[in-house]
C-alpha cells in the first residue's frame, strides 16, 4: 500500500428521465485492474501532470480537468466542454486521449474549451482501507450533454458502461448482480434521494467538501465503518464484517 494517497477525480454524470427520476453513468472496471476490479464506479482516474499543467493555465482545479478527461477516455461522453462536440468528434477525442495526446492540444485543435462551471464539487473521499492502492478522490457532479448519448467503451479502459438509476444499481448489488466499493455505495444512496439533476446539484452546493476518511466505530459489540453525519450522506455506517474494500 502506498504511503500517500494518489490524487484522483471522478465525475457523476446525471441525466433526467422523461418518465421521471434520473440516471447516472456507471462503468464496470476491468477484471484485471489492481484496484476495485469488477466494481461498478463512476468514470474517473488519477490526476496526472498534464492535468495539473492545463489547470494551471486555465486557473482551475486539476481534479476538474482530470474528471473531464477521464469521462471522455472511458466513455466518449463529453462533459464540461463548450461548444458541445458531436458523437463523431467525441469519439476522435477519446482515441487521441487514449493515445496519450494532452487534452489541451486535442481541444485547441477542435476549437473546444473547458467549461469549469459545468462541474460542481460533490464530495472528497480519502479512505484508508487495506487496499492495494489508496486514493484521494474528488467527486464532481455534472449534467449529461444534450442528446441521447450512449457510452463508447474501449477495451482495456473498462469492461462496460451504462446509464442506470442509483436505486437500481443498489438493488442489483443487494441481489448479487453488481459489486460496489464503500464510497460508491454511499454516493449512490445519496443520489437516490433526488429525482433530478437540479436537486442533486442543490444538494452538492448545500454541503461542505470536507475529506471523508472512514473510521471504525464499535456499537453493541459490533464494528462499523463510519463517516461524518453532516456531509449529506443518508447512510453513515456499515458493518465491517464482510465489507468489500476493493
RODO-2510 file (C-alpha; in nm, 4 decimals, decimal comma):
residues 246
     n   res          X          Y          Z
     1     x     0,0000     0,0000     0,0000
     2     x     0,1360     0,3429    -0,0939
     3     x     0,2241     0,5786     0,1944
     4     x     0,0486     0,8790     0,0412
     5     x    -0,2910     0,8671    -0,1310
     6     x    -0,2901     0,9122    -0,5077
     7     x    -0,4733     1,2278    -0,6264
     8     x    -0,7722     1,1301    -0,8398
     9     x    -1,1024     1,2635    -0,9694
    10     x    -1,4346     1,1217    -1,0797
    11     x    -1,7485     1,2663    -1,2347
    12     x    -2,1104     1,1713    -1,1709
    13     x    -2,2909     1,2367    -1,4994
    14     x    -2,6643     1,2752    -1,4453
    15     x    -2,9459     1,2746    -1,6988
    16     x    -3,3135     1,3275    -1,6194
    17     x    -3,5589     1,0639    -1,7410
    18     x    -3,8621     1,1714    -1,9415
    19     x    -4,0806     0,9461    -1,7256
    20     x    -3,9414     1,0953    -1,4065
    21     x    -3,6355     1,0400    -1,1941
    22     x    -3,2786     1,0431    -1,3152
    23     x    -2,9963     0,8142    -1,4213
    24     x    -2,6222     0,8257    -1,3680
    25     x    -2,3414     0,6978    -1,5880
    26     x    -2,1656     0,3944    -1,4396
    27     x    -1,8675     0,1986    -1,5685
    28     x    -1,7580    -0,1515    -1,4718
    29     x    -1,3877    -0,1714    -1,4004
    30     x    -1,1974    -0,4362    -1,5906
    31     x    -1,1357    -0,7596    -1,4039
    32     x    -0,7567    -0,7364    -1,4210
    33     x    -0,7225    -0,3967    -1,2552
    34     x    -0,5293    -0,3726    -0,9284
    35     x    -0,7918    -0,1561    -0,7591
    36     x    -1,1649    -0,2399    -0,7384
    37     x    -1,1543    -0,4928    -1,0230
    38     x    -1,5047    -0,5682    -1,1477
    39     x    -1,6663    -0,2903    -0,9437
    40     x    -1,9265    -0,0506    -1,0783
    41     x    -1,7946     0,3032    -1,0359
    42     x    -1,8274     0,6481    -1,1890
    43     x    -1,5863     0,7464    -1,4682
    44     x    -1,2606     0,8670    -1,3204
    45     x    -0,8948     0,8092    -1,2529
    46     x    -0,5660     0,9624    -1,1462
    47     x    -0,4821     1,3299    -1,1804
    48     x    -0,1722     1,3392    -1,3995
    49     x     0,0924     1,6055    -1,4617
    50     x    -0,0723     1,7221    -1,7847
    51     x    -0,3989     1,7791    -1,5969
    52     x    -0,2111     1,9957    -1,3470
    53     x    -0,0400     2,1963    -1,6236
    54     x    -0,3670     2,2552    -1,8104
    55     x    -0,5484     2,3523    -1,4913
    56     x    -0,2736     2,5979    -1,4004
    57     x    -0,3003     2,7633    -1,7416
    58     x    -0,6788     2,7941    -1,7069
    59     x    -0,6814     2,8948    -1,3408
    60     x    -0,8964     2,5994    -1,2417
    61     x    -0,8593     2,2789    -1,0402
    62     x    -0,6556     1,9805    -1,1685
    63     x    -0,9263     1,7444    -1,0456
    64     x    -1,1830     1,9086    -1,2687
    65     x    -0,9577     1,8686    -1,5741
    66     x    -0,8947     1,5046    -1,4862
    67     x    -1,2672     1,4367    -1,4432
    68     x    -1,3436     1,5756    -1,7899
    69     x    -1,0563     1,3827    -1,9475
    70     x    -1,1422     1,0531    -1,7801
    71     x    -1,5093     1,0709    -1,8805
    72     x    -1,4068     1,1087    -2,2432
    73     x    -1,1382     0,8393    -2,2246
    74     x    -1,3658     0,5814    -2,0637
    75     x    -1,6985     0,6545    -2,2359
    76     x    -1,6540     0,9166    -2,5149
    77     x    -1,9286     1,1208    -2,3490
    78     x    -1,8165     1,4857    -2,3401
    79     x    -1,8734     1,6818    -2,0228
    80     x    -1,7563     2,0282    -1,9279
    81     x    -1,6809     2,1348    -2,2861
    82     x    -1,8036     2,4249    -2,4964
    83     x    -1,9316     2,4152    -2,7628
    84     x    -2,0678     2,0630    -2,7200
    85     x    -1,8989     1,8273    -2,9694
    86     x    -2,0995     1,5725    -3,1658
    87     x    -2,0581     1,1964    -3,1228
    88     x    -1,8006     1,1633    -3,4010
    89     x    -1,5813     1,4371    -3,2578
    90     x    -1,6155     1,2931    -2,9084
    91     x    -1,5048     0,9521    -3,0369
    92     x    -1,1999     1,1036    -3,2049
    93     x    -1,1180     1,2888    -2,8832
    94     x    -1,1384     0,9598    -2,6953
    95     x    -0,8988     0,7905    -2,9373
    96     x    -0,6434     1,0705    -2,9137
    97     x    -0,6572     1,0884    -2,5343
    98     x    -0,6124     0,7121    -2,5101
    99     x    -0,3059     0,7554    -2,7307
   100     x    -0,1717     0,9984    -2,4662
   101     x    -0,2321     1,3223    -2,6520
   102     x    -0,2786     1,6037    -2,3976
   103     x    -0,6374     1,7198    -2,3514
   104     x    -0,5303     2,0817    -2,4002
   105     x    -0,3933     2,0146    -2,7500
   106     x    -0,6878     1,7972    -2,8546
   107     x    -0,9367     2,0648    -2,7525
   108     x    -0,7468     2,3544    -2,9094
   109     x    -0,7286     2,1781    -3,2459
   110     x    -1,1087     2,1385    -3,2480
   111     x    -1,1944     2,4867    -3,1253
   112     x    -1,3260     2,3486    -2,7956
   113     x    -1,2795     2,4949    -2,4496
   114     x    -1,3118     2,3601    -2,0992
   115     x    -1,6238     2,4849    -1,9205
   116     x    -1,5429     2,4522    -1,5477
   117     x    -1,8851     2,5789    -1,4362
   118     x    -2,0351     2,2637    -1,5865
   119     x    -1,8986     2,0540    -1,2992
   120     x    -1,9951     2,1014    -0,9349
   121     x    -1,7874     1,9576    -0,6452
   122     x    -1,9849     1,6849    -0,4678
   123     x    -1,7521     1,5103    -0,2214
   124     x    -1,3937     1,4178    -0,1455
   125     x    -1,3132     1,0623    -0,0387
   126     x    -0,9811     0,9648     0,1219
   127     x    -1,0309     0,6077     0,2514
   128     x    -0,7592     0,4274     0,4455
   129     x    -0,8886     0,0748     0,3883
   130     x    -0,6363    -0,2038     0,3488
   131     x    -0,6337    -0,1981    -0,0303
   132     x    -0,3665    -0,2280    -0,2971
   133     x    -0,3790     0,1470    -0,3572
   134     x    -0,5127     0,4481    -0,1686
   135     x    -0,6745     0,7415    -0,3464
   136     x    -0,7670     1,0971    -0,2547
   137     x    -1,0597     1,1355    -0,4930
   138     x    -1,2566     1,4477    -0,5754
   139     x    -1,6142     1,3712    -0,6837
   140     x    -1,7860     1,6134    -0,9220
   141     x    -2,1445     1,6111    -1,0475
   142     x    -2,2476     1,7330    -1,3935
   143     x    -2,5496     1,7268    -1,6206
   144     x    -2,5163     1,4919    -1,9148
   145     x    -2,4715     1,6670    -2,2505
   146     x    -2,7866     1,7210    -2,4538
   147     x    -2,8934     1,4294    -2,6719
   148     x    -2,9188     1,0543    -2,6365
   149     x    -2,5549     0,9811    -2,5568
   150     x    -2,4575     0,6166    -2,5236
   151     x    -2,1173     0,5252    -2,3779
   152     x    -1,8464     0,4054    -2,6154
   153     x    -1,6299     0,1565    -2,4294
   154     x    -1,2746     0,0821    -2,5389
   155     x    -1,1162    -0,2468    -2,4373
   156     x    -0,8723    -0,2031    -2,1523
   157     x    -1,0355     0,1101    -2,0090
   158     x    -1,3389    -0,0606    -1,8586
   159     x    -1,5448    -0,3752    -1,9110
   160     x    -1,8759    -0,1984    -1,9769
   161     x    -2,0671     0,1240    -1,9207
   162     x    -2,4341     0,2107    -1,8850
   163     x    -2,6919     0,4597    -1,7649
   164     x    -2,8821     0,3429    -1,4570
   165     x    -3,0914     0,4873    -1,1767
   166     x    -2,8970     0,4967    -0,8477
   167     x    -3,1610     0,2901    -0,6678
   168     x    -3,1473     0,0246    -0,9417
   169     x    -2,7704    -0,0152    -0,9008
   170     x    -2,8085    -0,0529    -0,5246
   171     x    -3,0772    -0,3179    -0,5744
   172     x    -2,8546    -0,5063    -0,8179
   173     x    -2,5789    -0,5155    -0,5600
   174     x    -2,8207    -0,6498    -0,3000
   175     x    -2,9190    -0,9225    -0,5456
   176     x    -2,5539    -1,0131    -0,6071
   177     x    -2,5564    -0,8842    -0,9652
   178     x    -2,3171    -0,5917    -0,9095
   179     x    -2,0184    -0,5055    -0,6913
   180     x    -1,9756    -0,1679    -0,5205
   181     x    -1,6970    -0,0286    -0,3081
   182     x    -1,7807     0,1715     0,0040
   183     x    -1,7591     0,5293    -0,1380
   184     x    -1,9649     0,4375    -0,4463
   185     x    -2,2382     0,2771    -0,2364
   186     x    -2,2633     0,5761    -0,0041
   187     x    -2,2729     0,8109    -0,3049
   188     x    -2,5486     0,6145    -0,4805
   189     x    -2,7569     0,6216    -0,1616
   190     x    -2,7225     0,9990    -0,1517
   191     x    -2,8062     1,0367    -0,5209
   192     x    -3,1118     0,8121    -0,4796
   193     x    -3,2682     1,0745    -0,2524
   194     x    -3,3211     1,3011    -0,5526
   195     x    -3,5298     1,2889    -0,8688
   196     x    -3,3443     1,5371    -1,0921
   197     x    -3,0042     1,6822    -1,1679
   198     x    -3,1086     2,0185    -1,0247
   199     x    -3,1903     1,8544    -0,6903
   200     x    -2,8537     1,6779    -0,6886
   201     x    -2,6677     1,9993    -0,7719
   202     x    -2,8500     2,1827    -0,4915
   203     x    -2,7541     1,9030    -0,2514
   204     x    -2,3906     1,9286    -0,3595
   205     x    -2,3866     2,3031    -0,3073
   206     x    -2,5515     2,2725     0,0346
   207     x    -2,2757     2,0637     0,1931
   208     x    -1,9037     2,1244     0,2540
   209     x    -1,6463     1,9276     0,0567
   210     x    -1,4509     1,8013     0,3553
   211     x    -1,2197     1,4999     0,3174
   212     x    -1,4045     1,1810     0,4124
   213     x    -1,1798     0,9253     0,5789
   214     x    -1,3975     0,6442     0,7181
   215     x    -1,3102     0,5077     1,0620
   216     x    -1,4103     0,2032     1,2670
   217     x    -1,6614     0,2548     1,5476
   218     x    -1,7924    -0,0137     1,7805
   219     x    -2,1570    -0,0438     1,8823
   220     x    -2,3172    -0,3267     2,0802
   221     x    -2,0094    -0,5390     2,0297
   222     x    -2,0075    -0,4960     1,6506
   223     x    -1,7664    -0,2895     1,4397
   224     x    -1,8905    -0,0421     1,1815
   225     x    -1,7150     0,1587     0,9118
   226     x    -1,8331     0,5120     0,9836
   227     x    -1,8330     0,8517     0,8093
   228     x    -1,9344     1,2016     0,9306
   229     x    -2,3069     1,2655     0,9650
   230     x    -2,3078     1,6254     0,8362
   231     x    -2,1907     1,5860     0,4742
   232     x    -2,5187     1,4873     0,3098
   233     x    -2,4915     1,1076     0,3100
   234     x    -2,8069     0,9341     0,4415
   235     x    -2,6214     0,6179     0,5472
   236     x    -2,3167     0,6815     0,7634
   237     x    -2,2333     0,3322     0,8948
   238     x    -2,1853    -0,0161     0,7520
   239     x    -2,0815    -0,3340     0,9305
   240     x    -1,7114    -0,4014     0,8955
   241     x    -1,7667    -0,7776     0,8797
   242     x    -1,7801    -0,8830     0,5144
   243     x    -1,7205    -0,5349     0,3736
   244     x    -1,5560    -0,5471     0,0299
   245     x    -1,2893    -0,2785     0,0084
   246     x    -1,1698    -0,3249    -0,3493
***
